[in-house]
Amino acid sequence: MTNEETFQKLSDIRMHGFTRALREQLDNADSYAHLAFEDRLGILIDREWTDREARSLTRRLQLARLRDRVAALEDIDFRHPRGIDRNLVRRLATCEWIKKKQNLVITGSTGCGKTFLACAFGHKACREGFSVVYRRVPRMLGELHIAQGDGSLPRLLARWAKTDVLILDDFGLAPLDQKGRENLLEVIEDRHGEHSTVIAGQLPVKEWHKYIGDPALADAALDRIVHSAHQITLKGESMRKKRSDLTKEENSDN
């Protein structure tokens, strides 16, 4: 079998990383001549594994649809006293809380970094091989309402139920009617004890009961989310305002 036939078969079975690495070895034969066959094969396999991992990560990030696609835990600014516990972030960065089916609640005022933090944890989860879905609660409620009307609600709920990490952002921003309460609890109920949920919003946890409205549904939601959740309460002024002020200062200096 010729080299081109080999490359064609590798392409047919989508071993693209292996193929590129093999071409490199053939084009630079002298550089690899001192290596044993097992070592050269190991390099080829390692390249294929790395290539597949990169493609899988790209796919997971695409499906996650994170609002802040570049948010990363490594970029968290701990210099400002915002109530972020560095040790807690380090523990959560291991993703053990996801393996243990625990939840994460992030609350704080407008602009203090809730969405960034939620997306950063989502990005880390994707990097560790977990499936992630990000939704703003107002939009999620709209999706549920439409799905209920066209009959696709069971399929939508099933998809969200099996996601490793579901991020619900802007919780408490939109008012809830009875159907919204029931749908929200349905999403939470499906995930309870099975997968992790991240809830981010301005509303403090102590006001969730009042926001949900229905006492029975509120008790059920709080029991399923809060009692198995890590909590981060962000404090201080808007980070967006700080960045805007800093930009203005830099522009004025120029």
Secondary structure, DSSP 8 states (H G I E B T S, - for coil): --HHHHHHHHHHTT-HHHHHHHHHHHHTHHHHTTS-HHHHHHHHHHHHHHHHHHHHHHHHHHHHT-SSTT--GGG---SS-SS--HHHHHHHHTTHHHHTT-EEEEE-STTSSHHHHHHHHHHHHHHTT--EEEEEHHHHHHHHHHHHHHT-HHHHHHHHHT-SEEEEESTTSS---HHHHHHHHHHHHHHTTTSEEEEEESS-GGGHHHHH--HHHHHHHHHHHGGGEEEEE--SS-HHHHHHHHHHHHHHH-
